[in-house]
């Protein structure tokens, strides 16, 4: 935390070299910062990403509904975040993206990491929130599917293309849905049709579900 304050970064992840840093939110930014010669353009088209995301959110809803309520206050491995907060975050990620899309305002870090409201105490409550969000995403895509996605959108970590921001939104939630499945296994519950390699293909994700300590 002290190092982040020294650099002037207010969120993670970041990649630093000396006194310079870049937010590691978009792979392209990291590659350019490190002077690497890699093609980081999204592999999937916006239409493919939207279809993939609907399937990921459907899986998230199914897994969320399986989580025993008495495990929601447990904390994640290697991070001071409860299972409840992680499960809500899966759906808060697209909420922040859609807020940016619908208002034209900058994607705010505070919006992205907003905690669940106090009255969202059960897995059913979180799933209900997610169900509304999934419908909202579907409606958004129906309205914008023929629009251009190469333009720049404003975010707290700098300008990035609309296409890249959609990709980031998809892979960010996807990674956390993988983690929810892992938590269900820890709780002794067999995940009902968790994500498969078909959901991961084309996204900038590795086989690793959890970060190292």
C-alpha positions as CSV (number, residue, x, y, z in Angstrom):
1,X,0.0,0.0,0.0
2,X,2.9,2.4,0.8
3,X,4.4,1.7,-2.6
4,X,1.0,2.5,-4.3
5,X,0.8,5.8,-2.4
6,X,4.4,6.6,-3.4
7,X,3.5,6.1,-7.1
8,X,0.3,7.9,-6.8
9,X,-1.9,4.9,-7.8
10,X,-5.2,4.7,-6.1
11,X,-6.2,1.1,-7.2
12,X,-4.7,-2.2,-8.2
13,X,-3.5,-3.9,-10.2
14,X,-0.6,-1.8,-11.5
15,X,2.7,-2.5,-13.2
16,X,5.6,-0.2,-12.3
17,X,9.1,0.6,-13.5
18,X,11.0,2.9,-11.2
19,X,8.7,5.9,-10.5
20,X,6.4,5.2,-13.5
21,X,3.4,2.9,-13.5
22,X,0.4,1.9,-15.6
23,X,-2.9,0.5,-14.5
24,X,-3.0,-3.2,-15.5
25,X,-6.6,-3.1,-16.4
26,X,-6.1,-3.4,-20.2
27,X,-3.5,-5.8,-21.5
28,X,-2.6,-3.4,-24.3
29,X,-1.5,-0.7,-21.8
30,X,0.8,-3.1,-20.0
31,X,2.4,-4.4,-23.3
32,X,3.0,-0.8,-24.4
33,X,4.4,0.2,-21.0
34,X,6.9,-2.7,-21.0
35,X,7.8,-2.2,-24.7
36,X,6.7,-5.7,-25.6
37,X,6.0,-6.8,-29.2
38,X,2.6,-8.6,-28.7
39,X,-0.7,-8.2,-30.4
40,X,-3.2,-7.5,-27.7
41,X,-6.3,-6.6,-29.7
42,X,-9.4,-8.4,-28.6
43,X,-9.7,-11.8,-30.2
44,X,-13.5,-11.9,-30.0
45,X,-15.8,-9.4,-31.8
46,X,-18.2,-7.3,-29.8
47,X,-21.1,-9.6,-30.9
48,X,-19.1,-12.7,-29.7
49,X,-18.3,-11.0,-26.4
50,X,-21.9,-10.0,-25.8
51,X,-23.1,-13.6,-26.5
52,X,-20.3,-15.0,-24.3
53,X,-21.2,-12.6,-21.5
54,X,-24.8,-13.7,-21.4
55,X,-23.8,-17.3,-21.0
56,X,-21.3,-16.3,-18.3
57,X,-23.9,-14.3,-16.4
58,X,-26.4,-17.2,-16.7
59,X,-23.8,-19.5,-15.1
60,X,-23.1,-16.9,-12.5
61,X,-26.8,-16.8,-11.5
62,X,-27.0,-20.5,-11.3
63,X,-23.9,-20.9,-9.1
64,X,-24.9,-17.9,-6.9
65,X,-28.2,-19.5,-6.1
66,X,-26.3,-22.7,-4.9
67,X,-24.2,-20.9,-2.3
68,X,-25.2,-21.7,1.3
69,X,-26.1,-18.5,3.1
70,X,-24.0,-19.4,6.1
71,X,-20.8,-19.2,4.1
72,X,-21.3,-15.7,2.8
73,X,-19.4,-14.1,5.6
74,X,-16.3,-16.3,5.0
75,X,-13.3,-14.6,3.6
76,X,-11.5,-15.3,0.4
77,X,-8.0,-16.9,0.4
78,X,-5.2,-14.4,0.5
79,X,-7.6,-11.4,0.4
80,X,-9.8,-9.5,3.0
81,X,-13.0,-9.9,1.0
82,X,-16.1,-11.9,1.9
83,X,-17.7,-14.5,-0.3
84,X,-20.8,-12.3,-0.3
85,X,-18.8,-9.3,-1.6
86,X,-17.2,-11.3,-4.4
87,X,-20.5,-12.8,-5.6
88,X,-22.0,-9.3,-5.7
89,X,-18.9,-8.0,-7.5
90,X,-19.5,-10.4,-10.4
91,X,-22.6,-8.4,-11.2
92,X,-21.3,-5.0,-10.1
93,X,-18.7,-5.2,-12.9
94,X,-21.3,-5.0,-15.7
95,X,-23.3,-2.5,-13.6
96,X,-20.3,-0.1,-13.7
97,X,-19.8,-0.7,-17.4
98,X,-23.5,-0.1,-18.3
99,X,-23.5,3.0,-16.1
100,X,-20.7,4.4,-18.2
101,X,-22.4,3.3,-21.5
102,X,-25.8,4.8,-20.6
103,X,-24.6,8.1,-19.1
104,X,-21.4,8.8,-21.1
105,X,-19.6,9.5,-17.8
106,X,-16.2,8.1,-16.9
107,X,-16.1,4.5,-15.6
108,X,-15.5,5.2,-11.9
109,X,-13.4,2.9,-9.7
110,X,-15.8,3.6,-6.9
111,X,-18.7,2.3,-9.0
112,X,-16.7,-0.8,-10.0
113,X,-15.9,-1.8,-6.4
114,X,-19.1,-0.6,-4.8
115,X,-20.1,-3.1,-2.0
116,X,-23.5,-4.9,-1.8
117,X,-26.1,-2.9,0.1
118,X,-26.7,-3.9,3.7
119,X,-30.1,-5.6,2.9
120,X,-28.5,-7.8,0.2
121,X,-27.7,-10.6,2.8
122,X,-28.5,-13.9,1.0
123,X,-27.5,-15.7,-2.1
124,X,-31.1,-15.3,-3.4
125,X,-30.8,-11.6,-2.9
126,X,-27.6,-11.5,-4.9
127,X,-29.0,-13.7,-7.6
128,X,-32.1,-11.4,-7.9
129,X,-29.7,-8.4,-8.4
130,X,-27.9,-10.4,-11.0
131,X,-31.0,-11.4,-12.9
132,X,-32.0,-7.7,-13.3
133,X,-28.5,-6.9,-14.4
134,X,-28.5,-9.7,-17.0
135,X,-31.7,-8.3,-18.5
136,X,-30.2,-4.8,-18.5
137,X,-27.2,-6.0,-20.4
138,X,-29.3,-7.8,-23.0
139,X,-31.4,-4.7,-23.6
140,X,-28.2,-2.6,-23.9
141,X,-26.8,-4.9,-26.5
142,X,-30.0,-4.9,-28.5
143,X,-29.7,-1.1,-28.7
144,X,-26.0,-0.9,-29.6
145,X,-25.2,-4.0,-31.5
146,X,-24.9,-2.1,-34.8
147,X,-22.8,0.7,-33.4
148,X,-19.0,1.3,-33.7
149,X,-16.8,-0.1,-31.0
150,X,-13.4,1.3,-32.0
151,X,-13.9,4.7,-30.4
152,X,-12.4,5.6,-27.0
153,X,-14.3,5.5,-23.8
154,X,-13.4,7.3,-20.6
155,X,-12.3,5.3,-17.6
156,X,-10.5,5.9,-14.3
157,X,-7.4,4.2,-15.6
158,X,-7.3,6.2,-18.9
159,X,-8.8,6.1,-22.3
160,X,-9.4,2.7,-23.9
161,X,-11.5,1.6,-26.8
162,X,-15.1,0.6,-26.3
163,X,-14.2,-2.9,-27.7
164,X,-11.4,-3.3,-25.2
165,X,-13.6,-2.2,-22.3
166,X,-16.3,-4.7,-23.2
167,X,-13.7,-7.4,-23.4
168,X,-12.3,-6.4,-20.0
169,X,-15.8,-6.4,-18.5
170,X,-16.4,-9.9,-19.8
171,X,-13.1,-11.5,-18.7
172,X,-13.3,-9.8,-15.3
173,X,-16.6,-11.3,-14.4
174,X,-15.7,-14.6,-16.0
175,X,-12.6,-14.9,-13.7
176,X,-14.7,-14.3,-10.6
177,X,-17.4,-16.8,-11.7
178,X,-14.6,-19.4,-11.9
179,X,-13.8,-18.4,-8.3
180,X,-17.4,-18.7,-7.2
181,X,-17.4,-22.3,-8.5
182,X,-14.2,-22.9,-6.5
183,X,-15.9,-21.6,-3.4
184,X,-18.9,-23.8,-3.9
185,X,-16.5,-26.8,-3.9
186,X,-14.9,-25.5,-0.7
187,X,-18.4,-25.4,0.8
188,X,-19.0,-29.0,-0.2
189,X,-21.4,-28.1,-3.0
190,X,-21.0,-29.5,-6.5
191,X,-21.2,-26.6,-8.9
192,X,-24.1,-27.0,-11.3
193,X,-22.7,-26.7,-14.8
194,X,-19.8,-24.3,-14.1
195,X,-17.9,-22.5,-16.8
196,X,-15.9,-24.6,-19.3
197,X,-13.0,-24.0,-21.5
198,X,-15.5,-22.9,-24.2
199,X,-16.3,-19.9,-22.0
200,X,-12.7,-19.1,-21.5
201,X,-11.5,-19.5,-25.1
202,X,-10.5,-16.2,-26.7
203,X,-10.4,-14.3,-23.4
204,X,-7.0,-13.1,-21.9
205,X,-7.3,-15.5,-19.0
206,X,-5.0,-18.3,-17.8
207,X,-5.8,-21.6,-16.1
208,X,-5.1,-20.0,-12.7
209,X,-8.3,-19.4,-10.7
210,X,-6.7,-17.7,-7.6
211,X,-3.8,-15.3,-7.3
212,X,-0.8,-16.4,-5.3
213,X,-0.4,-15.1,-1.8
